[in-house]
Amino acid sequence: MTPFIFAAAMAATSPLEPGRASARIFSQGSMQLRWYAPRSTDGQEPHTQDEIYVVVSGQGQFRRGEDLLPFGAGDAIFVPAGIPHRFEAFSDDLGVWVVFYGPQGGEHD
């Protein structure tokens, strides 16, 4: 049976993929569920799919384009495909679920 509940504690111990700063936990179709826990700096580049971050632990500031806003555990953050973004001034315990989904280039209304 394919798992359908994913514990953050398990995800936090999953190995990173070569060349990636996150661990793939589950995928189906165009959707990927990943665990991301940067340390000291966040070197992300814009992604080709829309994404949602769900903050499990930690706090800090999140930059999306020109906007810089505070975030904390329990927050969800949406980033459209192609938009520069990163976590800034974040605590050492930052851990987030990342969901990539939809077509390359993002979904458009």
Protein Blocks (a to p, Z undefined) as FASTA:
>chain_A
ZZfbdcfklmmmpccdehiabdcfbdchjbccdddddehiacbdcdfbdcddddfbdcdd
ddehjbccdddehiacdddehiacddehiafkbccddddedjehiaaZZ
